Amino acid sequence: MKTSPLLSAALASLTALLTAGAARAHVVLDQPAAPAGSSYRASFRIGHGCDGAATRVVVVTLPEGLRGAKPMPKPGWTLTTTRRPLAVPYDSHGKTIADELAEVRWTANTPADQLQDDWFDEFVLRAVLPAEPGELWFSVRQLCTRGEWNWAERPSAETPKPRAPAVKLTVQPAVAGDKPHH
């Protein structure tokens, strides 16, 4: 079957676009945008290992400004957290909150629990987003049985498409009528 030059060019462009997107999007959020002040479920999708090696540890560093962050345990993985002091404590349900979650680490308990290179999985946490719109950047370290990825690079004028991009969440203006949860 003969295809027209226009169809061939369109197919080539589509293939290049899909391949380029897949090559860059290694750790992504299921919901890359959410309203300011809302309760947000961050589901970090790990799409591959390290050059064929299985993932044994996933470490998410949270940006400042999230409130009440709580990670979701995963069967077969040990969950550990690190906290940091807040510059300005706040009240939540009658209790003064003086620190916040800074880092979440999931570590596979056994080699059988590791995330194989041919598979994908999600690592989840929940938090209340800041009241103001803007961008939040999460760094995600992926340690494998051989090698690692540090998804922490932000786009810049010099590097608009980083090789190992940090995970971006766009905090949108709050929806009219919604009451933020503090």
MDAnalysis code that builds the backbone (N, CA, C; Angstrom):
import MDAnalysis as mda
import numpy as np

u = mda.Universe.empty(546, n_residues=182, atom_resindex=np.repeat(np.arange(182), 3), trajectory=True)
u.add_TopologyAttr("name", ["N", "CA", "C"] * 182)
u.add_TopologyAttr("resid", np.arange(1, 183))
u.add_TopologyAttr("resname", ["MET", "LYS", "THR", "SER", "PRO", "LEU", "LEU", "SER", "ALA", "ALA", "LEU", "ALA", "SER", "LEU", "THR", "ALA", "LEU", "LEU", "THR", "ALA", "GLY", "ALA", "ALA", "ARG", "ALA", "HIS", "VAL", "VAL", "LEU", "ASP", "GLN", "PRO", "ALA", "ALA", "PRO", "ALA", "GLY", "SER", "SER", "TYR", "ARG", "ALA", "SER", "PHE", "ARG", "ILE", "GLY", "HIS", "GLY", "CYS", "ASP", "GLY", "ALA", "ALA", "THR", "ARG", "VAL", "VAL", "VAL", "VAL", "THR", "LEU", "PRO", "GLU", "GLY", "LEU", "ARG", "GLY", "ALA", "LYS", "PRO", "MET", "PRO", "LYS", "PRO", "GLY", "TRP", "THR", "LEU", "THR", "THR", "THR", "ARG", "ARG", "PRO", "LEU", "ALA", "VAL", "PRO", "TYR", "ASP", "SER", "HIS", "GLY", "LYS", "THR", "ILE", "ALA", "ASP", "GLU", "LEU", "ALA", "GLU", "VAL", "ARG", "TRP", "THR", "ALA", "ASN", "THR", "PRO", "ALA", "ASP", "GLN", "LEU", "GLN", "ASP", "ASP", "TRP", "PHE", "ASP", "GLU", "PHE", "VAL", "LEU", "ARG", "ALA", "VAL", "LEU", "PRO", "ALA", "GLU", "PRO", "GLY", "GLU", "LEU", "TRP", "PHE", "SER", "VAL", "ARG", "GLN", "LEU", "CYS", "THR", "ARG", "GLY", "GLU", "TRP", "ASN", "TRP", "ALA", "GLU", "ARG", "PRO", "SER", "ALA", "GLU", "THR", "PRO", "LYS", "PRO", "ARG", "ALA", "PRO", "ALA", "VAL", "LYS", "LEU", "THR", "VAL", "GLN", "PRO", "ALA", "VAL", "ALA", "GLY", "ASP", "LYS", "PRO", "HIS", "HIS"])
u.atoms.positions = np.array([
    [0.838, -1.161, 0.000],
    [0.000, 0.000, 0.000],
    [0.892, 1.235, 0.000],
    [0.568, 2.188, -0.850],
    [1.339, 3.417, -0.966],
    [0.682, 4.507, -0.125],
    [1.508, 5.246, 0.643],
    [0.970, 6.340, 1.452],
    [1.403, 7.655, 0.841],
    [0.605, 8.688, 1.087],
    [0.931, 10.014, 0.561],
    [2.092, 10.604, 1.353],
    [2.842, 11.514, 0.736],
    [3.937, 12.163, 1.465],
    [3.431, 12.905, 2.710],
    [2.241, 13.491, 2.621],
    [1.683, 14.219, 3.748],
    [1.390, 13.265, 4.908],
    [0.804, 12.098, 4.617],
    [0.517, 11.108, 5.651],
    [1.811, 10.567, 6.248],
    [2.793, 10.303, 5.421],
    [4.086, 9.812, 5.915],
    [4.734, 10.832, 6.849],
    [4.679, 12.108, 6.475],
    [5.263, 13.156, 7.316],
    [4.504, 13.269, 8.637],
    [3.185, 13.180, 8.585],
    [2.377, 13.259, 9.799],
    [2.685, 12.087, 10.726],
    [2.806, 10.878, 10.180],
    [3.127, 9.706, 10.991],
    [4.517, 9.825, 11.602],
    [5.464, 10.324, 10.840],
    [6.820, 10.501, 11.350],
    [6.838, 11.525, 12.492],
    [6.086, 12.612, 12.335],
    [6.013, 13.637, 13.382],
    [5.372, 13.080, 14.642],
    [4.290, 12.320, 14.475],
    [3.612, 11.725, 15.620],
    [4.523, 10.739, 16.342],
    [5.239, 9.915, 15.586],
    [6.168, 8.955, 16.187],
    [7.263, 9.675, 16.962],
    [7.814, 10.734, 16.394],
    [8.869, 11.504, 17.064],
    [8.329, 12.139, 18.341],
    [7.114, 12.682, 18.287],
    [6.518, 13.307, 19.453],
    [6.290, 12.290, 20.563],
    [5.730, 11.149, 20.237],
    [5.472, 10.114, 21.229],
    [6.767, 9.563, 21.814],
    [7.762, 9.352, 20.983],
    [9.043, 8.831, 21.457],
    [9.742, 9.843, 22.351],
    [9.732, 11.117, 21.970],
    [10.385, 12.153, 22.771],
    [9.707, 12.279, 24.117],
    [8.385, 12.247, 24.152],
    [7.660, 12.346, 25.411],
    [7.976, 11.175, 26.311],
    [8.030, 9.985, 25.767],
    [8.321, 8.801, 26.572],
    [9.747, 8.837, 27.093],
    [10.666, 9.394, 26.318],
    [12.064, 9.434, 26.739],
    [12.263, 10.395, 27.912],
    [11.453, 11.475, 27.975],
    [11.628, 12.467, 29.036],
    [10.801, 12.162, 30.272],
    [9.624, 11.604, 30.122],
    [8.688, 11.455, 31.240],
    [8.931, 10.156, 31.990],
    [9.893, 10.161, 32.884],
    [10.260, 8.939, 33.595],
    [9.572, 8.814, 34.949],
    [9.424, 9.899, 35.677],
    [8.641, 9.924, 36.909],
    [7.632, 11.042, 36.723],
    [6.348, 10.694, 36.814],
    [5.293, 11.676, 36.577],
    [4.220, 11.569, 37.655],
    [3.460, 12.629, 37.804],
    [2.299, 12.638, 38.680],
    [1.074, 12.258, 37.851],
    [0.192, 11.439, 38.418],
    [-1.056, 11.116, 37.725],
    [-1.889, 12.370, 37.498],
    [-1.911, 13.267, 38.482],
    [-2.635, 14.537, 38.386],
    [-1.610, 15.664, 38.498],
    [-1.148, 16.223, 37.365],
    [-0.078, 17.229, 37.425],
    [-0.536, 18.636, 37.798],
    [-1.842, 18.817, 38.066],
    [-2.361, 20.125, 38.470],
    [-3.511, 19.916, 39.447],
    [-3.661, 20.870, 40.395],
    [-4.731, 20.791, 41.382],
    [-4.988, 22.191, 41.938],
    [-6.202, 22.421, 42.479],
    [-6.538, 23.743, 43.012],
    [-5.794, 24.077, 44.310],
    [-5.455, 25.339, 44.469],
    [-4.808, 25.834, 45.685],
    [-5.678, 25.513, 46.895],
    [-5.034, 25.160, 48.009],
    [-5.726, 24.896, 49.258],
    [-6.456, 23.568, 49.319],
    [-6.377, 22.778, 48.262],
    [-7.110, 21.510, 48.237],
    [-6.281, 20.374, 48.833],
    [-6.980, 19.325, 49.235],
    [-6.317, 18.095, 49.647],
    [-5.911, 17.379, 48.361],
    [-4.655, 17.015, 48.256],
    [-4.111, 16.483, 47.010],
    [-3.479, 15.113, 47.233],
    [-3.798, 14.188, 46.346],
    [-3.199, 12.845, 46.362],
    [-2.122, 12.812, 45.286],
    [-0.868, 12.824, 45.728],
    [0.266, 12.798, 44.796],
    [0.646, 11.346, 44.533],
    [0.438, 10.900, 43.326],
    [0.785, 9.541, 42.932],
    [1.941, 9.619, 41.937],
    [3.150, 9.287, 42.414],
    [4.362, 9.342, 41.596],
    [4.492, 8.018, 40.855],
    [4.408, 8.069, 39.538],
    [4.491, 6.862, 38.716],
    [5.925, 6.682, 38.223],
    [6.525, 5.565, 38.616],
    [7.879, 5.202, 38.182],
    [7.716, 4.295, 36.966],
    [8.246, 4.717, 35.834],
    [7.998, 4.010, 34.580],
    [9.071, 3.036, 34.141],
    [10.226, 3.061, 34.781],
    [11.311, 2.141, 34.404],
    [12.380, 2.138, 35.478],
    [13.280, 1.197, 35.375],
    [14.409, 1.105, 36.301],
    [15.584, 1.926, 35.795],
    [16.789, 1.461, 36.088],
    [18.027, 2.148, 35.704],
    [18.760, 1.293, 34.674],
    [18.578, 1.609, 33.417],
    [19.255, 0.876, 32.339],
    [19.108, -0.637, 32.495],
    [17.873, -1.087, 32.752],
    [17.595, -2.510, 32.865],
    [17.596, -3.053, 34.279],
    [18.122, -2.290, 35.248],
    [18.200, -2.751, 36.641],
    [16.925, -2.411, 37.400],
    [16.546, -3.276, 38.336],
    [15.340, -3.087, 39.139],
    [15.508, -1.945, 40.140],
    [14.386, -1.268, 40.446],
    [14.360, -0.203, 41.451],
    [14.193, -0.827, 42.827],
    [15.084, -0.441, 43.762],
    [15.025, -0.986, 45.124],
    [14.659, 0.063, 46.159],
    [14.841, 1.371, 45.844],
    [14.511, 2.466, 46.760],
    [13.958, 3.633, 45.951],
    [12.903, 4.267, 46.482],
    [12.360, 5.498, 45.911],
    [12.308, 6.521, 47.041],
    [12.924, 7.702, 46.810],
    [12.977, 8.766, 47.812],
    [12.357, 10.019, 47.199],
    [11.303, 10.529, 47.828],
    [10.646, 11.745, 47.363],
    [10.947, 12.858, 48.358],
    [11.527, 13.957, 47.870],
    [11.760, 15.147, 48.683],
    [10.632, 16.124, 48.393],
    [9.894, 16.502, 49.453],
    [8.735, 17.361, 49.312],
    [9.136, 18.824, 49.310],
    [8.474, 19.627, 48.480],
    [8.733, 21.068, 48.510],
    [8.105, 21.679, 49.762],
    [8.609, 22.813, 50.182],
    [8.011, 23.518, 51.314],
    [6.641, 24.043, 50.897],
    [5.762, 24.177, 51.871],
    [4.438, 24.737, 51.592],
    [3.310, 23.722, 51.650],
    [3.638, 22.440, 51.613],
    [2.616, 21.415, 51.764],
    [2.271, 21.301, 53.245],
    [1.046, 20.981, 53.554],
    [0.626, 20.835, 54.948],
    [0.058, 19.441, 55.174],
    [0.370, 18.869, 56.337],
    [-0.235, 17.601, 56.738],
    [0.078, 16.440, 55.827],
    [1.238, 16.427, 55.202],
    [1.588, 15.355, 54.257],
    [1.693, 14.012, 54.974],
    [1.127, 12.989, 54.336],
    [1.172, 11.624, 54.866],
    [1.421, 10.666, 53.705],
    [2.433, 9.810, 53.829],
    [2.706, 8.828, 52.769],
    [1.813, 7.597, 52.909],
    [1.623, 6.890, 51.810],
    [0.877, 5.640, 51.806],
    [1.859, 4.474, 51.841],
    [1.702, 3.562, 52.833],
    [2.568, 2.375, 52.858],
    [2.317, 1.501, 51.624],
    [3.346, 0.723, 51.240],
    [3.238, -0.221, 50.128],
    [3.595, -1.611, 50.648],
    [2.760, -2.589, 50.363],
    [3.123, -3.955, 50.747],
    [4.473, -4.335, 50.122],
    [5.343, -4.939, 50.917],
    [6.657, -5.361, 50.432],
    [7.723, -4.280, 50.488],
    [7.349, -3.087, 50.957],
    [8.292, -1.967, 51.026],
    [8.258, -1.390, 52.435],
    [9.438, -1.016, 52.965],
    [9.535, -0.346, 54.260],
    [9.466, 1.156, 54.014],
    [8.645, 1.825, 54.791],
    [8.417, 3.255, 54.653],
    [9.111, 3.984, 55.800],
    [9.957, 4.978, 55.470],
    [10.588, 5.829, 56.484],
    [10.409, 7.283, 56.057],
    [10.392, 8.186, 57.051],
    [10.188, 9.596, 56.756],
    [11.202, 10.450, 57.512],
    [11.414, 11.651, 56.991],
    [12.248, 12.666, 57.624],
    [11.412, 13.938, 57.698],
    [11.498, 14.638, 58.836],
    [10.740, 15.870, 59.025],
    [11.694, 17.062, 59.107],
    [11.167, 18.263, 58.872],
    [11.949, 19.502, 59.013],
    [11.109, 20.519, 59.796],
    [11.773, 21.393, 60.566],
    [11.033, 22.406, 61.331],
    [10.419, 23.453, 60.399],
    [9.281, 23.975, 60.800],
    [8.635, 25.054, 60.049],
    [9.161, 26.403, 60.531],
    [9.346, 27.339, 59.631],
    [9.746, 28.693, 60.015],
    [8.620, 29.360, 60.812],
    [7.371, 29.076, 60.415],
    [6.208, 29.638, 61.086],
    [5.237, 28.500, 61.380],
    [5.138, 28.080, 62.654],
    [4.182, 27.030, 63.008],
    [2.745, 27.480, 62.708],
    [1.835, 26.513, 62.601],
    [0.428, 26.816, 62.356],
    [-0.436, 25.879, 63.194],
    [-1.713, 26.215, 63.324],
    [-2.650, 25.389, 64.080],
    [-3.452, 24.517, 63.131],
    [-3.672, 23.270, 63.538],
    [-4.498, 22.332, 62.782],
    [-5.310, 21.520, 63.780],
    [-6.613, 21.690, 63.730],
    [-7.521, 20.944, 64.606],
    [-7.142, 21.114, 66.080],
    [-6.807, 22.362, 66.468],
    [-6.490, 22.655, 67.856],
    [-5.087, 22.279, 68.293],
    [-4.259, 21.856, 67.385],
    [-2.894, 21.443, 67.718],
    [-1.898, 22.316, 66.945],
    [-0.836, 22.765, 67.625],
    [0.208, 23.544, 66.956],
    [1.121, 22.596, 66.190],
    [1.304, 22.885, 64.923],
    [2.176, 22.089, 64.057],
    [3.470, 22.873, 63.869],
    [4.588, 22.316, 64.317],
    [5.877, 23.016, 64.286],
    [6.847, 22.418, 63.281],
    [6.498, 21.262, 62.693],
    [7.373, 20.669, 61.678],
    [6.513, 20.048, 60.582],
    [7.174, 19.666, 59.495],
    [6.460, 19.094, 58.352],
    [7.279, 17.967, 57.736],
    [6.595, 17.146, 56.967],
    [7.269, 16.059, 56.276],
    [8.192, 16.637, 55.207],
    [9.437, 16.216, 55.209],
    [10.425, 16.712, 54.252],
    [10.787, 15.667, 53.199],
    [10.815, 14.388, 53.635],
    [11.260, 13.332, 52.727],
    [10.550, 12.029, 53.079],
    [10.209, 11.278, 52.031],
    [9.609, 9.956, 52.192],
    [10.484, 8.958, 51.436],
    [10.770, 7.826, 52.083],
    [11.620, 6.791, 51.480],
    [10.889, 5.460, 51.537],
    [10.718, 4.838, 50.366],
    [10.192, 3.477, 50.274],
    [11.358, 2.576, 49.875],
    [11.612, 1.513, 50.651],
    [12.702, 0.580, 50.378],
    [12.125, -0.824, 50.239],
    [12.421, -1.488, 49.124],
    [11.931, -2.849, 48.904],
    [12.493, -3.773, 49.979],
    [11.635, -4.610, 50.548],
    [12.066, -5.505, 51.626],
    [12.943, -6.650, 51.134],
    [12.669, -7.161, 49.952],
    [13.432, -8.285, 49.395],
    [13.621, -8.058, 47.906],
    [14.530, -8.785, 47.266],
    [14.667, -8.658, 45.812],
    [13.348, -8.948, 45.068],
    [12.530, -9.830, 45.597],
    [11.251, -10.142, 44.946],
    [10.283, -8.958, 44.992],
    [10.467, -8.039, 45.954],
    [9.596, -6.870, 46.078],
    [10.051, -5.704, 45.203],
    [11.270, -5.748, 44.672],
    [11.793, -4.643, 43.873],
    [10.953, -4.434, 42.614],
    [10.953, -3.191, 42.139],
    [10.231, -2.833, 40.928],
    [11.113, -3.137, 39.719],
    [10.745, -4.153, 38.990],
    [11.532, -4.579, 37.830],
    [11.492, -3.523, 36.725],
    [12.519, -3.470, 35.909],
    [12.635, -2.486, 34.842],
    [11.467, -2.565, 33.862],
    [10.918, -3.734, 33.628],
    [9.823, -3.911, 32.664],
    [8.462, -3.560, 33.248],
    [8.402, -3.184, 34.519],
    [7.138, -2.887, 35.171],
    [7.070, -1.407, 35.517],
    [5.887, -0.957, 35.959],
    [5.751, 0.385, 36.524],
    [4.970, 0.245, 37.825],
    [5.080, 1.247, 38.673],
    [4.327, 1.253, 39.921],
    [4.154, 2.695, 40.366],
    [3.338, 2.882, 41.409],
    [3.067, 4.209, 41.946],
    [3.424, 4.269, 43.423],
    [3.948, 5.406, 43.828],
    [4.303, 5.685, 45.208],
    [3.505, 6.925, 45.600],
    [2.704, 6.815, 46.667],
    [1.652, 7.792, 46.916],
    [1.808, 8.492, 48.264],
    [1.464, 9.785, 48.269],
    [1.316, 10.536, 49.505],
    [0.165, 11.519, 49.333],
    [-0.333, 12.015, 50.465],
    [-1.417, 12.979, 50.461],
    [-0.971, 14.204, 51.242],
    [-1.422, 15.396, 50.800],
    [-1.091, 16.642, 51.495],
    [-2.102, 17.712, 51.118],
    [-2.134, 18.775, 51.904],
    [-2.937, 19.945, 51.572],
    [-2.013, 20.918, 50.856],
    [-2.470, 21.411, 49.713],
    [-1.665, 22.318, 48.894],
    [-1.686, 23.736, 49.461],
    [-0.673, 24.539, 49.110],
    [-0.646, 25.934, 49.553],
    [-1.892, 26.684, 49.065],
    [-2.220, 27.773, 49.759],
    [-3.396, 28.572, 49.409],
    [-3.172, 29.417, 48.158],
    [-1.916, 29.619, 47.790],
    [-1.591, 30.456, 46.627],
    [-1.208, 29.603, 45.420],
    [-1.659, 29.989, 44.211],
    [-1.260, 29.258, 43.000],
    [0.242, 29.390, 42.742],
    [0.777, 28.468, 41.983],
    [2.194, 28.485, 41.618],
    [2.652, 27.090, 41.230],
    [3.939, 26.896, 41.205],
    [4.520, 25.598, 40.863],
    [5.224, 25.015, 42.084],
    [5.036, 23.722, 42.284],
    [5.769, 22.990, 43.313],
    [6.614, 21.942, 42.608],
    [7.849, 21.780, 43.058],
    [8.773, 20.822, 42.446],
    [9.167, 19.761, 43.463],
    [8.984, 18.510, 43.098],
    [9.383, 17.368, 43.912],
    [10.637, 16.756, 43.295],
    [11.640, 16.464, 44.112],
    [12.797, 15.696, 43.658],
    [12.527, 14.234, 43.985],
    [12.852, 13.349, 43.057],
    [12.645, 11.920, 43.267],
    [13.938, 11.191, 42.924],
    [14.503, 10.511, 43.946],
    [15.696, 9.672, 43.718],
    [15.232, 8.237, 43.564],
    [15.732, 7.603, 42.547],
    [15.392, 6.217, 42.237],
    [16.691, 5.421, 42.288],
    [16.860, 4.619, 43.337],
    [18.068, 3.812, 43.482],
    [17.753, 2.402, 43.007],
    [18.624, 1.889, 42.161],
    [18.397, 0.587, 41.545],
    [19.453, -0.415, 42.013],
    [19.307, -1.644, 41.593],
    [20.294, -2.663, 41.956],
    [21.643, -2.335, 41.325],
    [21.624, -1.625, 40.218],
    [22.823, -1.068, 39.570],
    [22.462, 0.329, 39.096],
    [23.096, 1.317, 39.659],
    [22.874, 2.693, 39.215],
    [21.713, 3.368, 39.916],
    [21.475, 4.616, 39.524],
    [20.381, 5.399, 40.086],
    [20.024, 6.542, 39.156],
    [18.830, 7.090, 39.369],
    [18.382, 8.309, 38.714],
    [18.050, 9.305, 39.805],
    [18.444, 10.556, 39.625],
    [18.075, 11.625, 40.541],
    [17.239, 12.624, 39.740],
    [15.927, 12.452, 39.805],
    [14.986, 13.288, 39.057],
    [14.821, 14.600, 39.811],
    [15.748, 15.547, 39.591],
    [15.771, 16.775, 40.384],
    [16.045, 18.029, 39.559],
    [16.261, 17.878, 38.264],
    [16.622, 19.036, 37.440],
    [15.378, 19.819, 37.032],
    [15.460, 21.141, 37.195],
    [14.368, 22.014, 36.761],
    [14.719, 22.606, 35.398],
    [13.716, 22.794, 34.556],
    [13.992, 23.431, 33.262],
    [14.544, 24.842, 33.470],
    [15.411, 25.257, 32.561],
    [15.978, 26.605, 32.606],
    [16.163, 27.074, 31.173],
    [16.610, 28.312, 31.019],
    [16.872, 28.844, 29.682],
    [17.970, 28.032, 28.994],
    [18.968, 27.587, 29.779],
    [20.081, 26.809, 29.225],
    [19.665, 25.364, 28.944],
    [18.768, 24.821, 29.778],
    [18.337, 23.419, 29.645],
    [16.813, 23.358, 29.727],
    [16.116, 23.671, 28.612],
    [14.656, 23.679, 28.664],
    [14.044, 22.285, 28.846],
    [14.761, 21.241, 28.444],
    [14.288, 19.864, 28.595],
    [15.375, 19.047, 29.288],
    [15.417, 19.096, 30.630],
    [16.473, 18.393, 31.357],
    [16.424, 16.884, 31.141],
    [17.568, 16.260, 31.286],
    [17.673, 14.801, 31.118],
    [16.971, 14.053, 32.239],
    [17.040, 14.584, 33.476],
    [16.407, 13.955, 34.641],
    [15.532, 15.000, 35.342],
    [14.371, 15.323, 34.748],
    [13.552, 16.418, 35.280],
    [12.910, 16.112, 36.631],
    [12.862, 17.145, 37.482],
    [12.099, 17.066, 38.729],
    [10.624, 16.945, 38.349],
    [9.823, 16.542, 39.317],
    [8.392, 16.348, 39.082],
    [7.670, 17.644, 39.455],
    [6.942, 18.212, 38.497],
    [6.274, 19.500, 38.704],
    [4.786, 19.307, 38.963],
    [4.285, 20.014, 39.988],
    [2.859, 20.098, 40.263],
    [2.453, 21.554, 40.096],
    [1.468, 21.810, 39.256],
    [0.949, 23.161, 39.069],
    [-0.215, 23.368, 40.031],
    [-0.053, 24.322, 40.949],
    [-1.122, 24.673, 41.883],
    [-1.913, 25.792, 41.219],
    [-3.152, 25.468, 40.876],
    [-4.020, 26.395, 40.152],
    [-4.821, 27.246, 41.126],
    [-5.398, 28.356, 40.640],
    [-6.267, 29.140, 41.522],
    [-7.385, 28.257, 42.087],
    [-7.766, 28.547, 43.339],
    [-8.825, 27.766, 43.993],
    [-10.124, 27.905, 43.225],
    [-10.924, 26.844, 43.249],
    [-12.224, 26.856, 42.590],
    [-13.195, 27.608, 43.486],
    [-13.988, 28.533, 42.894],
    [-14.943, 29.312, 43.656],
    [-15.889, 28.397, 44.433],
    [-16.087, 28.717, 45.720],
    [-16.992, 27.940, 46.540],
    [-16.301, 26.841, 47.338],
    [-15.109, 26.440, 46.952],
    [-14.376, 25.428, 47.725],
    [-13.774, 26.064, 48.958],
    [-13.831, 25.363, 50.060],
    [-13.205, 25.818, 51.298],
    [-11.918, 25.050, 51.501],
    [-10.782, 25.745, 51.651],
    [-9.531, 25.027, 51.873],
    [-9.550, 24.283, 53.200],
    [-8.824, 23.178, 53.264],
    [-8.704, 22.384, 54.477],
    [-7.370, 22.718, 55.129],
    [-7.410, 23.154, 56.367],
    [-6.150, 23.489, 57.077],
    [-5.989, 22.609, 58.266],
])
